[in-house]
Amino acid sequence: MKRKIPVYFWFPVLGCIAGGTFFMNIPPVAGQFMHLFGVGYAGLSVFLSILYWSHSFCQMPGGLLVDRLGVVRSLLICLVVMVATNLVPFLAPDSLTLAIAMRVVLGLVTGAFFLIMIKIIKILTPPVHIARMQGMHGAAFCLGTLIPYLYLPPTGSYGWMASYLSGVLFCVVIGLCMFRLPLDRLRESKETMTFSQALRMMKNISTSRNLWLLGCCHGFFFGTINTFGNWLPSILADIRTSSTPDDWAVATGAMLLVVPMGRVFVS
C-alpha cells in the first residue's frame, strides 16, 4: 500500500517555501523595479530591506497574537493580507512609496506566518519527529528564496508583474491546502492570556541573555544569506557594466541552492 506523506510534513514545507519566495521575489527582476520606480541603488535598497525590518519587529508580538487568535484564524488573516499586499501595488505600479508601504505590511504578516508554520509543526508532529521537521522547516524556507530566481527570469519584461502575482498564487494554493489540515485540532490550540501575563512574558524573553545570543547568531547567518541573495545580481551587474541585475538571476539562484541542501543534509 502506498504511504501518504503526513500533513504535518508537507503543509509547513509548502508554507515555508511560499514564505521564502516573499523574501526574494524582487532581486531577480531588480532592474525592472529600478526602471519602474525611476530610482537607483539607494531607492532599491530601501525597497529590498524594509521587509526584513518589519518582519523582525513582528516576531515577538506576532507569536502572542497567534496564541490569542488561534492558528486557523491567524493563518486566514495572514493569507488575506498577503494577497492584498501583492495586488494593491497594481493600483500605482510606478509608486515607490506605495510599494514600500506594502512591503512593510508584508513583512509584519510574514513574521506571524513563519510562527504559524512552527505552531502547526509543534501541534501536529509526533514528538520524535519534531527536531527533524524544524530542520526541514528551515530548509524549505531557504529553498523558497531560491525559487524566484528560477521562474522570474523567463517572464522577461513582465517579471515585475510576475513577482507580485506569484505571491498571490502561493497564497491561494496554501489557502486551499489548509482545508486538508485537522482544523478542529488546530482550533483547540488557542490560548488565552491576560495583558499582564503577556507583558511578563515579553519581559522574560527580552531580558534572557541566551535568547539574545541565539537571536544574534541566527540574525548573522540568516541576514548574510538574504543579503547575499538580494545584492549579488546587482554587484555582478555593477562589475560587468554591460549587463543588468536581471542577467545574473540564474547564477545567483545556483549559488543559493547550496543553503537549502545544507539544511536538508543536516536534518
C-alpha positions, 0 to 999 in steps of 0.5 A: 500500500502506498504511504501518504506523506503526513500533513504535518510534513508537507503543509509547513514545507509548502508554507515555508517555501511560499514564505521564502519566495516573499523574501526574494521575489524582487532581486531577480527582476531588480532592474525592472523595479529600478526602471519602474520606480525611476530610482537607483541603488539607494531607492532599491535598497530601501525597497529590498530591506524594509521587509526584513525590518518589519518582519523582525519587529513582528516576531515577538508580538506576532507569536502572542497574537497567534496564541490569542487568535488561534492558528486557523484564524491567524493563518486566514488573516495572514493569507488575506493580507498577503494577497492584498499586499501583492495586488494593491501595488497594481493600483500605482505600479510606478509608486515607490512609496506605495510599494514600500508601504506594502512591503512593510505590511508584508513583512509584519504578516510574514513574521506571524506566518513563519510562527504559524508554520512552527505552531502547526509543526509543534501541534501536529508532529509526533514528538520524535519527529519534531527536531527533524521537521524544524530542520526541514522547516528551515530548509524549505524556507531557504529553498523558497528564496531560491525559487524566484530566481528560477521562474522570474527570469523567463517572464522577461519584461513582465517579471515585475508583474510576475513577482507580485502575482506569484505571491498571490498564487502561493497564497491561494494554493496554501489557502486551499491546502489548509482545508486538508489540515485537522482544523478542529485540532488546530482550533483547540490550540488557542490560548488565552492570556491576560495583558499582564501575563503577556507583558511578563512574558515579553519581559522574560524573553527580552531580558534572557541573555541566551535568547539574545545570543541565539537571536544574534547568531541566527540574525548573522547567518540568516541576514548574510544569506538574504543579503547575499541573495538580494545584492549579488545580481546587482554587484555582478551587474555593477562589475560587468557594466554591460549587463543588468541585475536581471542577467545574473538571476540564474547564477545567483539562484545556483549559488543559493541552492547550496543553503537549502541542501545544507539544511536538508543534509543536516536534518 
